[in-house]
Amino acid sequence: MNKIVLLGRLVRDPELRYTGTGKPVCQFTLAVDRPYSSQKGQREADFITCILWNKRGETFQKYFTKGQRALVEGRLQVRTYDAKDGSKRTAAEVVVNDFEFIESRSGSAPAEGGSRGAAPAANHAGGMETFGSQVEFNDDVPF
């Protein structure tokens, strides 16, 4: 089984491009905190490249911005390609199947046609704005 679930913050605004056949593809990078600190006491993060295809990619690019938290589910894809200098390179990325709005920049629904930075109103029902907040990690847990 190849399934990955990530919760992180967008490093930059998602980038939407179109293939030669007009198929939308959205690429973004999530900064995902590691559950422990380094020996120097600093928190570390992994920066994971994610890809979203078709209408979901367009929707993601429309509503998410740099710094926002996102929950994504997908699969790991490892591919090789030839670099400009002729060398072989390997890239690992998450091909996203589904995503969740964890927070928004605004508590209101997007205007007609949508606006960047605001999630649909349905995702704000029931006080879910605080879902996914940071919790302290205790290194003394015996397992």
C-alpha positions in Angstrom: 0.0 0.0 0.0 1.3 3.4 -0.9 -0.5 6.1 1.1 0.8 9.3 2.7 -1.0 11.8 4.9 0.7 15.1 5.6 -0.1 18.1 7.7 2.0 21.2 7.1 2.3 24.8 6.0 2.7 26.0 2.4 6.3 27.3 1.8 5.1 29.5 -1.0 1.9 30.1 -3.0 0.9 27.1 -5.1 2.0 27.2 -8.7 -0.6 26.3 -11.4 0.5 25.3 -14.9 -1.0 23.5 -17.8 0.4 20.6 -19.8 0.7 20.8 -23.6 -2.7 19.2 -23.8 -4.3 21.7 -21.5 -4.4 19.5 -18.3 -4.0 21.6 -15.1 -1.3 20.7 -12.7 -0.7 22.4 -9.3 2.7 22.1 -7.5 3.4 23.2 -4.0 5.8 22.5 -1.1 4.6 21.6 2.4 6.9 22.2 5.4 6.1 19.4 7.8 7.5 19.6 11.3 9.4 16.6 12.6 8.0 15.3 16.0 11.3 15.9 17.8 14.0 18.6 18.2 17.6 18.4 17.1 20.4 17.9 19.6 20.7 21.7 19.7 17.1 22.0 20.7 15.8 23.3 17.4 12.7 22.1 15.6 13.3 20.7 12.2 11.0 20.3 9.2 10.9 18.3 6.0 10.0 20.2 2.8 7.9 17.9 0.7 7.0 18.6 -3.0 3.3 17.9 -3.8 1.5 17.6 -7.1 -2.3 18.0 -7.7 -3.9 17.4 -11.1 -7.0 18.6 -12.9 -9.9 20.5 -11.2 -8.6 19.8 -7.7 -5.3 21.5 -8.6 -7.1 24.5 -9.8 -9.2 24.6 -6.6 -6.1 24.2 -4.4 -4.3 27.0 -6.2 -7.4 29.3 -5.9 -7.9 29.0 -2.1 -4.5 28.3 -0.6 -1.6 30.7 0.0 1.8 30.8 1.5 1.9 30.1 5.2 -1.5 28.4 5.3 -1.9 24.9 6.9 -3.1 22.1 4.7 -3.9 18.4 5.2 -3.2 16.3 2.2 -3.6 12.6 1.4 -1.9 10.9 -1.6 0.8 8.5 -2.7 4.6 8.7 -3.0 5.9 8.8 -6.5 9.6 8.5 -7.3 10.7 9.3 -10.8 14.0 9.8 -12.7 14.8 12.4 -15.3 17.7 13.7 -17.3 19.0 17.1 -16.0 20.2 19.8 -18.3 23.8 18.8 -17.8 22.9 15.3 -18.9 23.1 13.6 -15.5 20.4 11.3 -14.2 18.4 12.8 -11.3 15.7 11.3 -9.0 12.7 13.2 -7.6 10.4 12.1 -4.9 7.0 13.8 -4.6 3.5 13.2 -3.3 0.8 12.9 -5.8 -2.2 14.3 -3.9 -5.6 12.6 -4.1 -7.5 14.7 -1.6 -6.9 17.7 0.7 -8.6 19.4 3.6 -8.9 23.1 4.6 -7.4 23.4 8.1 -7.5 27.1 8.5 -8.2 30.2 6.4 -7.0 33.8 6.4 -10.5 35.0 6.6 -13.6 33.8 8.5 -15.9 34.5 5.6 -16.8 32.7 2.5 -15.2 33.7 -0.8 -16.9 36.4 -2.9 -18.6 35.5 -6.2 -16.1 33.7 -8.2 -13.9 33.0 -5.2 -10.8 34.8 -3.8 -7.4 33.6 -2.8 -6.9 33.1 0.9 -10.4 32.2 2.0 -11.8 28.7 2.2 -15.4 27.8 1.4 -17.8 28.6 4.3 -18.8 24.9 4.7 -15.3 24.3 6.1 -15.9 26.8 9.0 -19.0 25.3 10.5 -18.9 24.1 14.1 -15.9 26.0 15.2 -13.4 23.9 13.2 -11.1 26.9 12.7 -8.8 25.7 15.5 -8.7 22.1 14.2 -5.1 21.0 13.7 -3.5 23.4 16.2 0.0 22.8 17.5 0.4 20.6 20.6 3.5 20.1 22.8 5.5 17.0 22.2 6.8 15.2 25.3 10.2 13.4 24.7 9.8 11.5 28.0 7.0 9.2 26.6 8.3 5.7 27.2 7.3 4.2 23.8 
